[in-house]
Amino acid sequence: MSEHNAGATDADERTFCVGVVTIAADRDLASDEVGEAVVTGLEAEGHEIAMREHVGTDYDKVQSIVERMIERDDVDLVVTAGATSIEPDDVTLEAVEPLLEQELTAFDELFTQLGYELVGSRIVSARTLAGVSGEVLVFCLPGDPDAAALAIEEIILPEAGALVDLARSDRTADASDEVDPDVDGDE
């Protein structure tokens, strides 16, 4: 457990089901190092991979696959990896952003800070995105295995429990916190 997560609760220790999609024109699932880095990082902490896909850098296909993962009942988090830089066919952020109802802007800022500590100013070409769609968290990571592992280990895993709780606060409210309108407290 990292020092940032020193006050972790049992909610932070839950197992989540994750959809993983790699976006790249130059590799497939068999040669997908970044997808393996994401899966390995998540499974090492006991999380389950509910669905794993690979797709080329086609805007509509990326959006369709991510949307399908979001709509599944057994997916708590969606993690994409790849096609997030500034090359002409890097379409992931543009395809995923319209699916998000709320963005987690601090994710990009924190990733940039941590990335700068590792690779210096080369981090300027790395773009990331995180947010919530429905009650599902979505994280779009770079296609570099080390960058994806950094995001998984230093940001996503330590915060997943709290973020899922926040995204689902209306559904997971403790019934004991509800006030019965027929009880006035005078006995």
Backbone as CSV, one residue per row, in Angstrom:
resi,resn,N_x,N_y,N_z,CA_x,CA_y,CA_z,C_x,C_y,C_z
1,MET,0.856,-1.186,0.000,0.000,0.000,0.000,0.889,1.231,0.000
2,SER,0.599,2.168,-0.868,1.438,3.357,-0.958,1.146,4.312,0.192
3,GLU,2.071,5.243,0.412,1.875,6.218,1.487,0.661,7.088,1.226
4,HIS,0.305,7.274,-0.056,-0.864,8.088,-0.390,-2.151,7.395,0.014
5,ASN,-2.089,6.089,0.229,-3.270,5.307,0.537,-3.178,4.740,1.951
6,ALA,-2.420,5.400,2.811,-2.190,4.909,4.161,-3.476,4.765,4.961
7,GLY,-4.490,5.542,4.668,-5.757,5.470,5.385,-6.774,4.603,4.684
8,ALA,-6.318,3.600,3.960,-7.216,2.757,3.172,-8.234,2.058,4.059
9,THR,-9.403,1.868,3.500,-10.458,1.152,4.193,-10.726,-0.146,3.466
10,ASP,-11.628,-0.960,4.017,-11.996,-2.202,3.358,-12.565,-1.939,1.971
11,ALA,-13.223,-0.800,1.777,-13.777,-0.459,0.467,-12.670,-0.342,-0.575
12,ASP,-11.476,0.066,-0.153,-10.356,0.199,-1.065,-9.769,-1.157,-1.431
13,GLU,-10.093,-2.196,-0.699,-9.532,-3.528,-0.911,-10.442,-4.419,-1.760
14,ARG,-11.544,-3.908,-2.263,-12.476,-4.704,-3.044,-11.867,-5.150,-4.359
15,THR,-12.473,-6.173,-4.917,-12.097,-6.654,-6.237,-13.042,-6.032,-7.252
16,PHE,-12.479,-5.545,-8.351,-13.278,-4.944,-9.410,-13.144,-5.736,-10.693
17,CYS,-14.185,-5.677,-11.496,-14.158,-6.268,-12.835,-13.803,-5.157,-13.814
18,VAL,-12.846,-5.440,-14.674,-12.285,-4.412,-15.543,-12.387,-4.834,-16.997
19,GLY,-12.757,-3.880,-17.846,-12.687,-4.057,-19.285,-11.410,-3.383,-19.767
20,VAL,-10.622,-4.086,-20.555,-9.355,-3.556,-21.055,-9.394,-3.566,-22.576
21,VAL,-9.075,-2.431,-23.177,-8.998,-2.361,-24.636,-7.699,-1.666,-25.028
22,THR,-6.993,-2.296,-25.946,-5.775,-1.725,-26.488,-6.090,-1.187,-27.874
23,ILE,-5.626,0.015,-28.150,-5.853,0.651,-29.444,-4.499,0.827,-30.114
24,ALA,-4.302,0.117,-31.227,-3.037,0.217,-31.965,-3.194,-0.409,-33.337
25,ALA,-2.580,0.201,-34.317,-2.610,-0.330,-35.682,-1.458,-1.292,-35.928
26,ASP,-0.417,-1.241,-35.094,0.801,-1.996,-35.379,1.007,-3.224,-34.498
27,ARG,-0.020,-3.687,-33.792,0.117,-4.902,-32.988,-1.257,-5.531,-32.800
28,ASP,-1.267,-6.741,-32.250,-2.507,-7.446,-31.948,-2.410,-7.979,-30.517
29,LEU,-3.400,-8.737,-30.087,-3.394,-9.231,-28.708,-2.155,-10.071,-28.404
30,ALA,-1.667,-10.809,-29.380,-0.508,-11.668,-29.161,0.771,-10.867,-28.920
31,SER,0.847,-9.658,-29.473,2.050,-8.833,-29.321,1.775,-7.547,-28.554
32,ASP,0.811,-7.606,-27.667,0.301,-6.424,-26.977,0.975,-6.235,-25.617
33,GLU,2.172,-5.633,-25.615,2.910,-5.437,-24.368,2.186,-4.499,-23.405
34,VAL,1.593,-3.437,-23.906,0.918,-2.490,-23.012,-0.331,-3.115,-22.406
35,GLY,-1.075,-3.872,-23.197,-2.247,-4.571,-22.656,-1.855,-5.554,-21.574
36,GLU,-0.735,-6.254,-21.790,-0.227,-7.185,-20.784,0.178,-6.450,-19.512
37,ALA,0.797,-5.278,-19.658,1.187,-4.488,-18.490,-0.043,-4.072,-17.683
38,VAL,-1.102,-3.661,-18.374,-2.340,-3.257,-17.701,-2.954,-4.455,-16.984
39,VAL,-3.117,-5.564,-17.700,-3.732,-6.759,-17.126,-2.910,-7.274,-15.943
40,THR,-1.602,-7.346,-16.111,-0.725,-7.831,-15.039,-0.849,-6.964,-13.792
41,GLY,-0.840,-5.645,-13.967,-0.961,-4.739,-12.826,-2.281,-4.896,-12.098
42,LEU,-3.357,-5.043,-12.848,-4.683,-5.191,-12.238,-4.845,-6.550,-11.564
43,GLU,-4.434,-7.611,-12.261,-4.586,-8.952,-11.696,-3.685,-9.169,-10.487
44,ALA,-2.538,-8.511,-10.452,-1.635,-8.639,-9.304,-2.300,-8.155,-8.020
45,GLU,-3.250,-7.244,-8.151,-3.984,-6.733,-6.990,-5.326,-7.429,-6.808
46,GLY,-5.549,-8.526,-7.554,-6.744,-9.339,-7.368,-7.948,-8.936,-8.194
47,HIS,-7.791,-7.984,-9.100,-8.924,-7.563,-9.922,-9.109,-8.520,-11.094
48,GLU,-10.346,-8.614,-11.551,-10.714,-9.562,-12.602,-10.861,-8.835,-13.933
49,ILE,-10.366,-9.433,-14.990,-10.534,-8.880,-16.329,-11.818,-9.481,-16.899
50,ALA,-12.843,-8.671,-17.025,-14.140,-9.128,-17.507,-14.169,-9.226,-19.028
51,MET,-13.379,-8.387,-19.678,-13.383,-8.338,-21.136,-12.077,-7.699,-21.583
52,ARG,-11.479,-8.265,-22.624,-10.261,-7.680,-23.176,-10.382,-7.667,-24.696
53,GLU,-10.093,-6.508,-25.269,-10.226,-6.322,-26.714,-9.002,-5.609,-27.262
54,HIS,-8.799,-5.756,-28.543,-7.801,-4.988,-29.287,-8.500,-4.442,-30.517
55,VAL,-8.223,-3.195,-30.828,-8.841,-2.565,-31.989,-7.820,-1.640,-32.639
56,GLY,-7.958,-1.458,-33.938,-7.100,-0.505,-34.636,-7.508,0.912,-34.300
57,THR,-6.841,1.863,-34.904,-7.062,3.274,-34.574,-8.198,3.871,-35.392
58,ASP,-9.356,3.294,-35.269,-10.565,3.765,-35.949,-11.503,4.374,-34.905
59,TYR,-11.815,5.651,-35.062,-12.629,6.402,-34.100,-13.913,5.655,-33.737
60,ASP,-14.689,5.256,-34.738,-15.982,4.620,-34.478,-15.841,3.279,-33.769
61,LYS,-14.837,2.490,-34.143,-14.629,1.199,-33.486,-14.180,1.383,-32.045
62,VAL,-13.281,2.329,-31.813,-12.830,2.603,-30.444,-14.029,3.007,-29.590
63,GLN,-14.811,3.950,-30.082,-15.966,4.426,-29.321,-16.967,3.304,-29.067
64,SER,-17.214,2.483,-30.062,-18.173,1.391,-29.935,-17.732,0.351,-28.896
65,ILE,-16.471,-0.040,-28.936,-15.979,-1.042,-27.989,-15.985,-0.497,-26.563
66,VAL,-15.534,0.724,-26.375,-15.535,1.312,-25.034,-16.969,1.453,-24.531
67,GLU,-17.868,1.901,-25.375,-19.270,2.033,-24.969,-19.861,0.680,-24.592
68,ARG,-19.543,-0.363,-25.353,-20.034,-1.707,-25.042,-19.517,-2.161,-23.677
69,MET,-18.255,-1.860,-23.370,-17.706,-2.228,-22.060,-18.407,-1.466,-20.937
70,ILE,-18.641,-0.181,-21.148,-19.319,0.649,-20.146,-20.714,0.110,-19.845
71,GLU,-21.388,-0.373,-20.852,-22.777,-0.827,-20.709,-22.909,-2.201,-20.063
72,ARG,-21.827,-2.924,-19.932,-21.892,-4.251,-19.308,-22.185,-4.123,-17.818
73,ASP,-22.985,-5.025,-17.310,-23.322,-5.020,-15.885,-22.171,-5.477,-14.999
74,ASP,-21.225,-6.207,-15.576,-20.143,-6.768,-14.767,-18.843,-5.965,-14.865
75,VAL,-18.880,-4.747,-15.363,-17.674,-3.934,-15.495,-17.763,-2.720,-14.571
76,ASP,-16.744,-2.578,-13.722,-16.635,-1.437,-12.813,-15.721,-0.356,-13.377
77,LEU,-14.680,-0.789,-14.106,-13.684,0.113,-14.673,-13.409,-0.291,-16.113
78,VAL,-13.138,0.700,-16.940,-12.650,0.452,-18.293,-11.294,1.139,-18.404
79,VAL,-10.311,0.395,-18.895,-8.982,0.945,-19.099,-8.608,0.752,-20.563
80,THR,-8.321,1.862,-21.243,-7.813,1.770,-22.603,-6.323,2.090,-22.569
81,ALA,-5.607,1.568,-23.557,-4.178,1.848,-23.659,-3.827,1.991,-25.133
82,GLY,-3.272,3.148,-25.471,-2.796,3.365,-26.823,-3.575,4.426,-27.570
83,ALA,-2.927,4.925,-28.630,-3.497,5.924,-29.537,-3.930,7.188,-28.799
84,THR,-3.069,7.638,-27.867,-3.389,8.839,-27.095,-2.403,9.971,-27.309
85,SER,-1.422,9.794,-28.160,-0.412,10.832,-28.364,-0.931,11.860,-29.373
86,ILE,-0.060,12.432,-30.156,-0.457,13.488,-31.087,-0.275,13.086,-32.550
87,GLU,-0.047,11.801,-32.800,0.046,11.336,-34.173,-1.335,11.442,-34.822
88,PRO,-1.384,11.594,-36.151,-2.673,11.785,-36.826,-3.712,10.702,-36.555
89,ASP,-3.280,9.453,-36.319,-4.258,8.386,-36.076,-4.503,8.114,-34.596
90,ASP,-4.034,8.963,-33.718,-4.291,8.821,-32.283,-5.666,9.405,-31.953
91,VAL,-6.668,8.526,-31.888,-8.065,8.946,-31.798,-8.747,8.595,-30.481
92,THR,-8.033,7.939,-29.579,-8.693,7.408,-28.382,-9.393,8.485,-27.553
93,LEU,-8.695,9.545,-27.223,-9.309,10.564,-26.364,-10.508,11.211,-27.042
94,GLU,-10.390,11.458,-28.320,-11.496,12.077,-29.044,-12.697,11.142,-29.138
95,ALA,-12.457,9.825,-29.228,-13.552,8.859,-29.312,-14.206,8.604,-27.958
96,VAL,-13.428,8.650,-26.888,-13.952,8.310,-25.560,-14.582,9.511,-24.862
97,GLU,-14.027,10.685,-25.045,-14.506,11.876,-24.316,-16.012,12.096,-24.435
98,PRO,-16.645,11.923,-25.607,-18.097,12.129,-25.661,-18.904,11.129,-24.833
99,LEU,-18.305,10.020,-24.449,-18.999,9.019,-23.646,-19.020,9.370,-22.155
100,LEU,-18.170,10.300,-21.750,-18.029,10.635,-20.334,-19.031,11.695,-19.906
101,GLU,-19.636,11.472,-18.760,-20.540,12.456,-18.176,-19.782,13.428,-17.278
102,GLN,-18.710,12.927,-16.676,-17.863,13.748,-15.814,-16.415,13.376,-16.087
103,GLU,-15.551,14.373,-16.156,-14.128,14.112,-16.334,-13.401,14.254,-15.007
104,LEU,-12.374,13.455,-14.834,-11.493,13.534,-13.674,-10.218,14.231,-14.136
105,THR,-10.266,15.553,-14.187,-9.170,16.335,-14.767,-7.869,16.212,-13.985
106,ALA,-7.945,15.950,-12.708,-6.732,15.810,-11.912,-5.934,14.575,-12.310
107,PHE,-6.588,13.580,-12.910,-5.870,12.389,-13.345,-4.782,12.754,-14.350
108,ASP,-5.131,13.530,-15.356,-4.156,13.932,-16.371,-3.024,14.738,-15.744
109,GLU,-3.377,15.642,-14.857,-2.356,16.470,-14.198,-1.405,15.623,-13.353
110,LEU,-1.959,14.688,-12.599,-1.133,13.835,-11.753,-0.266,12.910,-12.599
111,PHE,-0.850,12.329,-13.645,-0.060,11.466,-14.532,1.098,12.250,-15.147
112,THR,0.826,13.467,-15.582,1.884,14.296,-16.179,2.998,14.559,-15.176
113,GLN,2.636,14.868,-13.946,3.635,15.125,-12.908,4.487,13.884,-12.661
114,LEU,3.849,12.733,-12.486,4.586,11.501,-12.231,5.431,11.107,-13.444
115,GLY,4.878,11.295,-14.630,5.611,10.981,-15.850,6.830,11.855,-16.037
116,TYR,6.702,13.124,-15.684,7.835,14.044,-15.796,8.984,13.594,-14.899
117,GLU,8.633,13.103,-13.720,9.661,12.621,-12.801,10.432,11.446,-13.397
118,LEU,9.790,10.665,-14.268,10.438,9.496,-14.862,11.150,9.784,-16.181
119,VAL,10.509,10.568,-17.061,11.056,10.725,-18.421,11.346,12.163,-18.799
120,GLY,11.139,13.072,-17.889,11.430,14.472,-18.191,10.429,15.071,-19.169
121,SER,10.920,16.001,-19.960,10.027,16.770,-20.832,9.411,15.945,-21.960
122,ARG,9.873,14.721,-22.189,9.226,13.865,-23.201,7.760,13.605,-22.868
123,ILE,7.375,13.810,-21.634,5.991,13.581,-21.214,5.023,14.518,-21.926
124,VAL,5.533,15.571,-22.542,4.676,16.557,-23.196,3.809,15.940,-24.301
125,SER,4.248,14.852,-24.898,3.445,14.234,-25.963,2.444,13.208,-25.448
126,ALA,2.452,12.930,-24.156,1.534,11.945,-23.582,0.229,12.625,-23.191
127,ARG,-0.858,12.097,-23.711,-2.183,12.602,-23.332,-2.933,11.484,-22.623
128,THR,-3.668,11.837,-21.580,-4.494,10.868,-20.862,-5.870,11.478,-20.635
129,LEU,-6.794,10.622,-20.231,-8.163,11.060,-19.961,-8.746,10.103,-18.939
130,ALA,-9.546,10.633,-18.035,-10.258,9.794,-17.075,-11.593,10.443,-16.782
131,GLY,-12.570,9.611,-16.483,-13.886,10.141,-16.157,-14.854,9.043,-15.783
132,VAL,-16.115,9.435,-15.721,-17.191,8.540,-15.327,-18.251,8.548,-16.412
133,SER,-18.703,7.363,-16.761,-19.826,7.203,-17.680,-20.827,6.294,-16.988
134,GLY,-22.004,6.825,-16.692,-22.942,6.070,-15.864,-22.308,5.925,-14.503
135,GLU,-22.073,4.697,-14.096,-21.409,4.425,-12.823,-20.076,3.721,-13.043
136,VAL,-19.540,3.829,-14.258,-18.313,3.133,-14.627,-17.182,4.142,-14.792
137,LEU,-16.044,3.842,-14.182,-14.853,4.670,-14.340,-14.158,4.303,-15.641
138,VAL,-13.645,5.302,-16.337,-12.943,5.081,-17.598,-11.604,5.797,-17.531
139,PHE,-10.536,5.072,-17.873,-9.192,5.628,-17.893,-8.569,5.346,-19.250
140,CYS,-8.068,6.379,-19.915,-7.390,6.235,-21.204,-5.906,6.518,-20.984
141,LEU,-5.098,5.492,-21.217,-3.669,5.553,-20.924,-2.847,5.516,-22.207
142,PRO,-1.610,5.984,-22.138,-0.717,5.898,-23.292,-0.421,4.444,-23.674
143,GLY,0.104,4.249,-24.873,0.421,2.920,-25.380,1.796,2.410,-24.992
144,ASP,2.462,3.066,-24.090,3.766,2.633,-23.605,3.561,1.784,-22.340
145,PRO,4.133,0.568,-22.290,3.919,-0.288,-21.121,4.333,0.353,-19.793
146,ASP,5.455,1.071,-19.780,5.905,1.699,-18.538,4.959,2.819,-18.101
147,ALA,4.474,3.588,-19.062,3.534,4.670,-18.748,2.219,4.105,-18.227
148,ALA,1.737,3.049,-18.869,0.489,2.431,-18.419,0.652,1.838,-17.026
149,ALA,1.773,1.170,-16.780,2.026,0.594,-15.454,2.093,1.683,-14.394
150,LEU,2.717,2.802,-14.729,2.788,3.938,-13.805,1.382,4.398,-13.415
151,ALA,0.525,4.584,-14.393,-0.846,5.034,-14.117,-1.613,4.014,-13.291
152,ILE,-1.469,2.742,-13.625,-2.174,1.691,-12.886,-1.697,1.650,-11.434
153,GLU,-0.387,1.567,-11.249,0.176,1.363,-9.913,0.089,2.588,-9.012
154,GLU,0.321,3.769,-9.576,0.440,4.965,-8.738,-0.850,5.780,-8.599
155,ILE,-1.794,5.584,-9.524,-3.006,6.401,-9.463,-4.266,5.541,-9.397
156,ILE,-4.446,4.665,-10.375,-5.712,3.934,-10.494,-5.931,2.976,-9.331
157,LEU,-4.968,2.088,-9.079,-5.161,1.111,-8.002,-5.346,1.755,-6.632
158,PRO,-4.549,2.753,-6.258,-4.766,3.354,-4.934,-6.107,4.074,-4.793
159,GLU,-6.683,4.539,-5.886,-7.904,5.349,-5.788,-9.173,4.654,-6.273
160,ALA,-9.070,3.471,-6.852,-10.233,2.816,-7.465,-11.404,2.646,-6.501
161,GLY,-11.138,2.168,-5.301,-12.231,1.941,-4.348,-13.003,3.205,-4.031
162,ALA,-12.286,4.263,-3.722,-12.944,5.529,-3.391,-13.681,6.103,-4.598
163,LEU,-13.081,5.994,-5.772,-13.722,6.537,-6.971,-14.984,5.776,-7.343
164,VAL,-14.948,4.457,-7.234,-16.159,3.665,-7.510,-17.251,4.039,-6.521
165,ASP,-16.891,4.193,-5.254,-17.888,4.602,-4.258,-18.505,5.951,-4.609
166,LEU,-17.689,6.893,-5.025,-18.208,8.215,-5.386,-19.116,8.144,-6.607
167,ALA,-18.709,7.368,-7.592,-19.508,7.252,-8.821,-20.832,6.558,-8.564
168,ARG,-20.881,5.733,-7.529,-22.088,4.959,-7.229,-22.735,5.389,-5.930
169,SER,-22.473,6.607,-5.484,-22.947,7.027,-4.165,-24.447,6.915,-3.997
170,ASP,-25.231,7.166,-5.035,-26.680,7.075,-4.901,-27.142,5.622,-4.776
171,ARG,-26.392,4.692,-5.282,-26.778,3.293,-5.257,-26.265,2.568,-4.032
172,THR,-25.177,3.052,-3.454,-24.568,2.323,-2.344,-24.788,3.003,-1.000
173,ALA,-25.688,3.946,-0.938,-25.957,4.622,0.333,-26.403,3.601,1.370
174,ASP,-25.897,3.743,2.557,-26.232,2.845,3.652,-27.681,3.084,4.061
175,ALA,-28.467,2.031,4.037,-29.889,2.146,4.363,-30.101,2.682,5.774
176,SER,-29.139,2.458,6.663,-29.309,2.946,8.032,-29.205,4.462,8.117
177,ASP,-28.684,5.088,7.075,-28.590,6.545,7.064,-29.890,7.212,6.631
178,GLU,-30.815,6.423,6.107,-32.078,6.985,5.646,-32.996,7.259,6.838
179,VAL,-33.732,8.326,6.762,-34.649,8.713,7.845,-36.049,8.306,7.440
180,ASP,-36.727,7.597,8.330,-38.105,7.195,8.088,-39.005,8.391,8.414
181,PRO,-39.779,8.889,7.442,-40.608,10.076,7.682,-41.733,9.829,8.689
182,ASP,-42.056,8.546,8.961,-43.132,8.268,9.905,-42.638,8.203,11.350
183,VAL,-41.351,8.315,11.549,-40.794,8.259,12.898,-40.400,9.681,13.281
184,ASP,-40.962,10.201,14.346,-40.663,11.573,14.744,-39.704,11.667,15.908
185,GLY,-39.293,10.508,16.441,-38.309,10.523,17.526,-38.924,10.750,18.879
186,ASP,-40.234,11.014,18.983,-40.893,11.207,20.279,-41.575,9.916,20.679
187,GLU,-41.081,9.273,21.705,-41.711,8.035,22.163,-42.202,8.165,23.538
